[in-house]
Amino acid sequence: MKRSYMDIETDLRNLVKSYPKLSSEEEADLSRKIKLGDEEAKQKLILSNLRSVLYVSKRIANDFFKYSAQRRQQFMEDLFQEGTIGLHIAALKF
């Protein structure tokens, strides 16, 4: 069964809501821990910033594919995955 665009978007929205937003102090603390090699801190920083990745992915997909829900869905999923990879890279360099 094929999932609709709204189902995937809802699933991603529910996923990102399950992780808390971080204050700037918490992000700074996590970045210090990451520099010391703390993998748990890295995961927490990445997961807490998925909300931003979803927001940007959704906006770009909607701008590019206004009239095709299926293409918009595929593009948004790809952007979300690439954004998550970008968060991993950024967490190491942050």
C-alpha positions in Angstrom: 0.0 0.0 0.0 1.4 3.4 -1.0 1.5 6.0 1.7 0.2 9.5 1.0 2.2 12.7 1.3 0.3 13.7 4.4 0.9 10.4 6.2 4.7 10.7 5.8 4.7 14.4 6.7 2.6 13.6 9.8 4.9 10.8 10.8 8.0 13.0 10.4 6.3 15.8 12.4 5.4 13.4 15.2 9.0 12.1 15.2 10.5 15.5 15.6 8.0 16.6 18.2 9.2 13.7 20.4 12.6 15.4 20.9 12.9 18.5 23.0 14.1 21.9 21.7 17.5 22.9 23.2 18.5 26.2 24.6 21.7 27.8 23.4 23.4 26.8 26.7 22.4 23.2 26.2 23.7 23.2 22.7 27.0 24.7 23.8 27.3 22.1 26.5 26.6 19.3 24.1 29.1 20.6 21.6 31.8 20.5 24.3 30.9 16.9 25.1 31.0 16.0 21.4 34.5 17.4 21.2 35.4 15.0 24.0 34.0 12.1 22.0 30.6 11.7 23.7 28.4 9.9 21.1 25.3 10.2 23.3 25.7 14.0 23.2 26.1 13.9 19.4 22.9 11.9 19.0 21.0 14.3 21.3 22.1 17.3 19.4 21.2 15.8 16.1 17.8 14.5 17.1 16.9 17.8 18.8 17.6 19.7 15.5 15.5 17.4 13.2 12.7 20.0 13.6 14.7 22.5 11.6 15.5 19.9 8.9 11.9 19.0 8.5 10.9 22.7 8.3 13.4 23.4 5.5 12.7 20.2 3.7 9.0 20.9 3.7 9.4 24.5 2.4 11.8 23.6 -0.4 9.6 20.6 -1.5 6.5 22.7 -1.5 8.2 25.5 -3.6 9.5 23.0 -6.2 6.5 20.7 -6.6 3.4 22.7 -6.0 1.2 20.6 -8.2 2.5 17.1 -7.7 2.0 15.6 -4.3 3.8 12.4 -5.2 6.9 14.2 -6.4 6.8 16.6 -3.4 6.6 13.6 -1.1 9.7 11.9 -2.6 11.6 15.2 -2.8 10.8 16.0 0.8 11.9 12.6 2.0 15.2 12.9 0.1 15.8 16.4 1.5 15.0 15.2 5.0 17.5 12.4 4.7 20.2 14.6 3.2 19.5 17.2 6.0 20.0 14.5 8.6 23.3 13.6 7.1 24.2 17.3 7.2 23.3 17.4 10.9 25.8 14.5 11.5 28.6 16.4 9.7 27.7 19.7 11.4 27.7 18.0 14.9 31.3 16.9 14.3 32.4 20.4 13.2 30.2 22.5 15.5 
